[in-house]
Amino acid sequence: MLGWKCLLILPSLVVLSQAGAAQETDIDGRVSVELNAAETIETSCKLTFLITNGLEQPIDTVVYEAVLFDADGQVNRLTLFDFGALPQARPRVRQFVVPKLTCEGLSRVLFNGANSCEGAEVEAAVCETGLLATSRTGIEVSG
């Protein structure tokens, strides 16, 4: 009986690993920033991002200017998110705490542009033009 369970599970694992490979291919030449989680802590919102450098070289530092919109769609603030160094093709998780704004009060994050994008052989504009912004939360993310 255990043998049959293993046979049923293995095809699912193959499908999952193929889906993961497709995701990696989709970000070639791009920087993928996904809002993966948002958690209200007292009167602040903790945003957890999964960021992956799909360029052919590492990025020494990348800082994005972000515009945060409240629940009514009005601009709450402009801020900088410093994602630091990003090795090539290796996902990284970064967290930022936004004070005096709950996650329920945050409707959208707009990446306005790259404030800084540095690295050997990294064209600064690629962090902006190659940005792929997504969200797994109820908060919209664009760039």
Kinemage of the C-alpha trace (Angstrom):
@kinemage 1
@onewidth
@group {chain A} dominant
@subgroup {mainchain}
@vectorlist {calphas} color= white
{ca met a 1} P 0.000 0.000 0.000
{ca leu a 2} L 2.812 2.426 0.780
{ca gly a 3} L 4.220 1.884 -2.734
{ca trp a 4} L 0.981 3.136 -4.309
{ca lys a 5} L 1.006 6.287 -2.181
{ca cys a 6} L 4.535 7.047 -3.305
{ca leu a 7} L 3.558 6.569 -6.948
{ca leu a 8} L 0.656 8.988 -6.549
{ca ile a 9} L 2.802 11.647 -4.860
{ca leu a 10} L 5.742 11.533 -7.272
{ca pro a 11} L 3.895 12.898 -10.327
{ca ser a 12} L 2.727 15.866 -8.231
{ca leu a 13} L 6.306 16.605 -7.232
{ca val a 14} L 7.400 16.537 -10.852
{ca val a 15} L 4.657 19.014 -11.790
{ca leu a 16} L 5.631 21.316 -8.923
{ca ser a 17} L 9.287 21.309 -9.853
{ca gln a 18} L 8.422 22.041 -13.500
{ca ala a 19} L 6.245 24.964 -12.384
{ca gly a 20} L 9.157 26.298 -10.308
{ca ala a 21} L 11.456 26.059 -13.324
{ca ala a 22} L 8.936 28.001 -15.424
{ca gln a 23} L 8.815 30.745 -12.800
{ca glu a 24} L 12.618 31.106 -12.881
{ca thr a 25} L 12.530 31.389 -16.684
{ca asp a 26} L 9.869 34.090 -16.531
{ca ile a 27} L 12.182 36.489 -14.648
{ca asp a 28} L 15.231 36.220 -16.920
{ca gly a 29} L 16.663 39.709 -17.256
{ca arg a 30} L 14.261 41.101 -14.631
{ca val a 31} L 14.038 41.798 -10.918
{ca ser a 32} L 10.999 40.112 -9.376
{ca val a 33} L 9.530 41.708 -6.235
{ca glu a 34} L 6.609 39.855 -4.668
{ca leu a 35} L 4.679 41.127 -1.648
{ca asn a 36} L 4.477 37.758 0.050
{ca ala a 37} L 2.871 38.664 3.386
{ca ala a 38} L 1.486 41.624 5.309
{ca glu a 39} L 0.953 41.558 9.056
{ca thr a 40} L -0.419 44.270 11.321
{ca ile a 41} L 1.620 44.694 14.492
{ca glu a 42} L -0.089 47.141 16.856
{ca thr a 43} L -0.338 50.331 14.740
{ca ser a 44} L 2.219 49.298 12.108
{ca cys a 45} L 2.223 47.115 9.002
{ca lys a 46} L 5.037 44.603 8.514
{ca leu a 47} L 5.514 43.895 4.800
{ca thr a 48} L 7.417 40.780 3.758
{ca phe a 49} L 8.824 40.747 0.230
{ca leu a 50} L 10.347 37.914 -1.767
{ca ile a 51} L 12.809 39.438 -4.230
{ca thr a 52} L 14.719 37.572 -6.914
{ca asn a 53} L 17.431 38.913 -9.195
{ca gly a 54} L 16.899 37.411 -12.654
{ca leu a 55} L 19.833 39.279 -14.180
{ca glu a 56} L 22.995 37.508 -15.276
{ca gln a 57} L 25.057 39.293 -12.599
{ca pro a 58} L 24.624 40.080 -8.890
{ca ile a 59} L 23.266 43.423 -7.721
{ca asp a 60} L 25.332 45.055 -4.960
{ca thr a 61} L 22.479 47.242 -3.768
{ca val a 62} L 18.980 48.137 -4.890
{ca val a 63} L 16.704 50.700 -3.261
{ca tyr a 64} L 13.191 51.304 -4.561
{ca glu a 65} L 11.048 54.389 -3.977
{ca ala a 66} L 7.614 53.160 -2.950
{ca val a 67} L 4.331 55.050 -2.758
{ca leu a 68} L 1.893 53.689 -0.170
{ca phe a 69} L -1.821 54.251 -0.704
{ca asp a 70} L -4.401 54.115 2.093
{ca ala a 71} L -7.706 52.231 2.015
{ca asp a 72} L -9.376 55.208 0.278
{ca gly a 73} L -6.788 55.159 -2.526
{ca gln a 74} L -5.060 58.347 -1.389
{ca val a 75} L -1.288 58.616 -1.090
{ca asn a 76} L -0.298 58.001 2.512
{ca arg a 77} L 3.470 58.420 2.049
{ca leu a 78} L 6.515 57.990 -0.115
{ca thr a 79} L 9.280 55.847 1.333
{ca leu a 80} L 12.422 53.983 0.358
{ca phe a 81} L 12.747 50.194 0.590
{ca asp a 82} L 16.397 49.141 0.712
{ca phe a 83} L 16.549 45.543 -0.535
{ca gly a 84} L 20.349 45.437 -0.203
{ca ala a 85} L 22.525 43.005 -2.139
{ca leu a 86} L 20.880 40.466 -4.434
{ca pro a 87} L 22.840 37.477 -5.698
{ca gln a 88} L 21.959 36.249 -9.171
{ca ala a 89} L 19.054 33.735 -9.325
{ca arg a 90} L 18.762 33.303 -5.547
{ca pro a 91} L 15.580 34.536 -3.852
{ca arg a 92} L 15.871 36.735 -0.775
{ca val a 93} L 13.280 37.756 1.818
{ca arg a 94} L 13.221 41.323 3.112
{ca gln a 95} L 10.867 42.827 5.696
{ca phe a 96} L 9.908 46.441 6.273
{ca val a 97} L 7.781 47.855 9.079
{ca val a 98} L 5.622 50.822 8.097
{ca pro a 99} L 4.767 52.793 11.265
{ca lys a 100} L 1.395 54.409 11.894
{ca leu a 101} L -0.350 52.487 9.108
{ca thr a 102} L -2.072 49.139 9.611
{ca cys a 103} L -2.067 46.579 6.806
{ca glu a 104} L -5.868 46.863 6.678
{ca gly a 105} L -5.362 50.573 5.984
{ca leu a 106} L -2.954 49.875 3.110
{ca ser a 107} L -4.531 49.224 -0.284
{ca arg a 108} L -1.647 49.555 -2.719
{ca val a 109} L 2.135 49.734 -3.034
{ca leu a 110} L 3.458 51.445 -6.157
{ca phe a 111} L 7.159 51.115 -6.923
{ca asn a 112} L 7.774 54.586 -8.349
{ca gly a 113} L 11.285 53.785 -9.507
{ca ala a 114} L 14.727 52.623 -8.511
{ca asn a 115} L 16.390 55.175 -6.244
{ca ser a 116} L 19.618 53.164 -6.428
{ca cys a 117} L 20.707 50.143 -8.476
{ca glu a 118} L 24.384 49.284 -8.344
{ca gly a 119} L 26.615 46.394 -9.257
{ca ala a 120} L 29.488 45.459 -11.520
{ca glu a 121} L 28.157 45.308 -15.081
{ca val a 122} L 24.640 46.219 -13.881
{ca glu a 123} L 22.936 48.866 -15.948
{ca ala a 124} L 21.180 51.080 -13.386
{ca ala a 125} L 18.013 51.403 -15.470
{ca val a 126} L 17.378 47.626 -15.504
{ca cys a 127} L 16.202 47.661 -11.874
{ca glu a 128} L 13.410 49.994 -12.961
{ca thr a 129} L 12.589 48.886 -16.498
{ca gly a 130} L 12.972 45.200 -15.629
{ca leu a 131} L 10.889 45.311 -12.443
{ca leu a 132} L 8.228 42.630 -12.128
{ca ala a 133} L 5.991 43.529 -9.146
{ca thr a 134} L 3.381 41.060 -7.820
{ca ser a 135} L 1.427 40.339 -4.643
{ca arg a 136} L 0.172 37.256 -2.808
{ca thr a 137} L -1.840 39.447 -0.452
{ca gly a 138} L -4.959 41.580 -0.719
{ca ile a 139} L -2.682 44.611 -1.164
{ca glu a 140} L -2.136 45.557 -4.807
{ca val a 141} L 1.484 45.940 -5.945
{ca ser a 142} L 2.594 47.589 -9.180
{ca gly a 143} L 5.642 49.240 -10.631
